Amino acid sequence: MDKQIRSAGVTAFIQRQRIAWQLRLQVATRIAGALILSGMVFTSGAGVANASDHLDTPTVIADPAADIGDLYAWTSSDGRRLNLVMDIVAHRFSDQLQYVFHVDSGERFGKTTVSTSIVCRFDAAQALECWAGDDDYVRGDASKAAGLEGRNRRFRAFAGLRNDPFFNNVKGTRSALDAASAALKGGAALDAAGCPGFSEATVRTILDRWEHTDGGPATNFLASWECSSLVISIDLDVVATGGKVLAVWAAVHKPLTKQQAPRRKVPDIPPRPMLGTQIERVGRPLIKNGLIGPLAVGDVSNARKEAYNRAAVKDWPRFAADILPTLGLYDGFDGKCGNQWLAAPDDKSAARYRALANGSIVSPRCARSTWPSSLPRKRISRKS
C-alpha cells in the first residue's frame, strides 16, 4: 500500500465532492431523487460512495463530537485499498466515544455475509488508537499529513481538521418544506399512497424556495466549516473477506462502563475493545433529516431519529413505516404522483413507494464494488 495518505489528495477529493454537490443542488427537483443519486457509485477506482448527516438529533447537537457529518468510501486507482473518511461536526474528537467504520462484504449486492469493523478512539491529547478488525493496530499522533501506519502495515490512519465538503442549503430546504406544509394545511389532498396534489403555483413556490436562500442565490450552511476528519486507507483483502462487493456504514458509540472480556488475542495487537451503546449511525445521505418526519412535531421527529440512530441492524427495516409517507410527500413536489424513481405508478395504495423504501433506503450503507478500475463501468445499486 502507499506509504502515506497525502493531504493534497484528500483535499482534491473533497473539492471534487463540493463541486458535485453544488451541481446536484442546482438540478435536483425532489429530495428523494437526490438521495438515491448520491448513493450510486461505479465499479471504477474513481467511484465514490458518500453520505451526509449533520445535526440530526438532540443527542448529537448537544455533543458535536458525536455527530457524524459525512461518510465517504472509495477504492484506490490500483484496486488494492479501500479509502474511508468519517468527518465529525466538532473541532475535536472526544476521548469518551468510540468511532467505528463497519465494512460488510459479499459476492453480490444485498447479500453480504461478513462484517469487518475498524474501531477507533482518542485520548484527551487527541492521540489515536485504531483496530482494523483483528489484523492490524495503530496508536499515536495521526495528525501529520502522512498519518500513521499500522504495526502489520495493513492500514494507515489520519485524524485532523479538514474543510467540510458537503453543500447543504438548509434554509432553502426548510423553506420549501414550510411551503409544502402550508399547502397541506390549506387543503391540498393526499392520494391513497400519500402523494399530495399540489397546485402549479405551490409546485413553483416549493422549487423556487429550494433553489434559493432567503430569496437570493442558494448558500451553503456548511461553508468554511472545519470538521474533525478520520481517514483510513486499508488493504482490501482485510475488509473484503466475504466477497468483492462492499457495503459501508459508520457509527459512534459510548464505551462500556464495565470491563468486558477482551476479544480474541492476536500477536502484537492489544485486545480490541467491545463496543458500547450506539448513539449515531450514518450510511446513505440525509436519511434522518430528509426522510424521517420532516413535517412532524419536533418531539415526535426527534424521538424517531434517536431510535433510528440506536437501532441494531436487524431492526433497520422497521423504519420503512417512517420513510414511506415522506417519499409520497416528495413525489408530489413536481406536481405529478407516481413518477418517483422505483415507484409503482399503478399502485394506488401506500405500497407504491415500498421498493424504494425497503430496497434502497432502509438498509443505509454506502455500497461499492472492489473490482479493478480497468473493468467496464457498470452502475450499481444500494445494498438491501
Secondary structure in CASP SS format (residue, H / E / C, confidence):
PFRMAT SS
TARGET T0000
AUTHOR 0000-0000-0000
METHOD secondary structure of the structure
MODEL  1
M C 1.00
D C 1.00
K C 1.00
Q C 1.00
I C 1.00
R C 1.00
S H 1.00
A H 1.00
G H 1.00
V H 1.00
T H 1.00
A H 1.00
F H 1.00
I H 1.00
Q H 1.00
R H 1.00
Q H 1.00
R H 1.00
I H 1.00
A H 1.00
W H 1.00
Q H 1.00
L H 1.00
R H 1.00
L H 1.00
Q H 1.00
V H 1.00
A C 1.00
T C 1.00
R C 1.00
I H 1.00
A H 1.00
G H 1.00
A H 1.00
L H 1.00
I H 1.00
L H 1.00
S H 1.00
G H 1.00
M C 1.00
V E 1.00
F C 1.00
T C 1.00
S C 1.00
G C 1.00
A C 1.00
G C 1.00
V C 1.00
A E 1.00
N E 1.00
A E 1.00
S E 1.00
D C 1.00
H C 1.00
L C 1.00
D C 1.00
T C 1.00
P H 1.00
T H 1.00
V H 1.00
I H 1.00
A H 1.00
D C 1.00
P H 1.00
A H 1.00
A H 1.00
D C 1.00
I E 1.00
G E 1.00
D E 1.00
L E 1.00
Y E 1.00
A E 1.00
W E 1.00
T E 1.00
S C 1.00
S C 1.00
D C 1.00
G C 1.00
R C 1.00
R E 1.00
L E 1.00
N E 1.00
L E 1.00
V E 1.00
M E 1.00
D E 1.00
I E 1.00
V C 1.00
A C 1.00
H C 1.00
R C 1.00
F C 1.00
S C 1.00
D C 1.00
Q C 1.00
L C 1.00
Q E 1.00
Y E 1.00
V E 1.00
F E 1.00
H E 1.00
V E 1.00
D E 1.00
S E 1.00
G E 1.00
E C 1.00
R C 1.00
F C 1.00
G C 1.00
K C 1.00
T E 1.00
T E 1.00
V E 1.00
S E 1.00
T E 1.00
S E 1.00
I E 1.00
V E 1.00
C E 1.00
R E 1.00
F E 1.00
D C 1.00
A C 1.00
A C 1.00
Q C 1.00
A C 1.00
L E 1.00
E E 1.00
C E 1.00
W E 1.00
A E 1.00
G C 1.00
D C 1.00
D C 1.00
D E 1.00
Y E 1.00
V E 1.00
R E 1.00
G E 1.00
D C 1.00
A C 1.00
S C 1.00
K C 1.00
A C 1.00
A C 1.00
G C 1.00
L E 1.00
E E 1.00
G C 1.00
R C 1.00
N C 1.00
R C 1.00
R C 1.00
F E 1.00
R E 1.00
A E 1.00
F E 1.00
A E 1.00
G E 1.00
L E 1.00
R E 1.00
N E 1.00
D C 1.00
P C 1.00
F C 1.00
F C 1.00
N C 1.00
N C 1.00
V H 1.00
K H 1.00
G H 1.00
T H 1.00
R H 1.00
S H 1.00
A H 1.00
L H 1.00
D H 1.00
A H 1.00
A H 1.00
S H 1.00
A H 1.00
A H 1.00
L H 1.00
K H 1.00
G C 1.00
G C 1.00
A C 1.00
A C 1.00
L E 1.00
D C 1.00
A C 1.00
A C 1.00
G C 1.00
C C 1.00
P E 1.00
G C 1.00
F C 1.00
S C 1.00
E H 1.00
A H 1.00
T H 1.00
V H 1.00
R H 1.00
T H 1.00
I H 1.00
L H 1.00
D H 1.00
R H 1.00
W H 1.00
E C 1.00
H E 1.00
T E 1.00
D C 1.00
G C 1.00
G E 1.00
P E 1.00
A C 1.00
T C 1.00
N C 1.00
F C 1.00
L C 1.00
A C 1.00
S C 1.00
W C 1.00
E E 1.00
C E 1.00
S E 1.00
S E 1.00
L E 1.00
V E 1.00
I E 1.00
S E 1.00
I E 1.00
D E 1.00
L H 1.00
D H 1.00
V H 1.00
V H 1.00
A C 1.00
T C 1.00
G C 1.00
G C 1.00
K C 1.00
V E 1.00
L E 1.00
A E 1.00
V E 1.00
W E 1.00
A E 1.00
A E 1.00
V E 1.00
H E 1.00
K C 1.00
P C 1.00
L C 1.00
T C 1.00
K C 1.00
Q C 1.00
Q C 1.00
A C 1.00
P C 1.00
R C 1.00
R C 1.00
K C 1.00
V E 1.00
P C 1.00
D C 1.00
I E 1.00
P C 1.00
P C 1.00
R C 1.00
P C 1.00
M C 1.00
L C 1.00
G C 1.00
T C 1.00
Q E 1.00
I E 1.00
E E 1.00
R E 1.00
V E 1.00
G C 1.00
R C 1.00
P C 1.00
L C 1.00
I H 1.00
K H 1.00
N H 1.00
G H 1.00
L H 1.00
I C 1.00
G C 1.00
P C 1.00
L C 1.00
A C 1.00
V C 1.00
G H 1.00
D H 1.00
V H 1.00
S H 1.00
N H 1.00
A H 1.00
R H 1.00
K H 1.00
E H 1.00
A H 1.00
Y H 1.00
N H 1.00
R H 1.00
A C 1.00
A C 1.00
V H 1.00
K H 1.00
D H 1.00
W H 1.00
P H 1.00
R H 1.00
F H 1.00
A H 1.00
A H 1.00
D H 1.00
I H 1.00
L H 1.00
P H 1.00
T H 1.00
L H 1.00
G H 1.00
L H 1.00
Y H 1.00
D H 1.00
G H 1.00
F H 1.00
D H 1.00
G C 1.00
K C 1.00
C C 1.00
G C 1.00
N C 1.00
Q C 1.00
W C 1.00
L C 1.00
A C 1.00
A C 1.00
P C 1.00
D C 1.00
D C 1.00
K C 1.00
S C 1.00
A H 1.00
A H 1.00
R H 1.00
Y H 1.00
R H 1.00
A H 1.00
L H 1.00
A H 1.00
N H 1.00
G H 1.00
S H 1.00
I H 1.00
V C 1.00
S C 1.00
P C 1.00
R C 1.00
C E 1.00
A E 1.00
R E 1.00
S E 1.00
T C 1.00
W C 1.00
P C 1.00
S C 1.00
S C 1.00
L C 1.00
P C 1.00
R C 1.00
K C 1.00
R C 1.00
I E 1.00
S C 1.00
R C 1.00
K C 1.00
S C 1.00
END
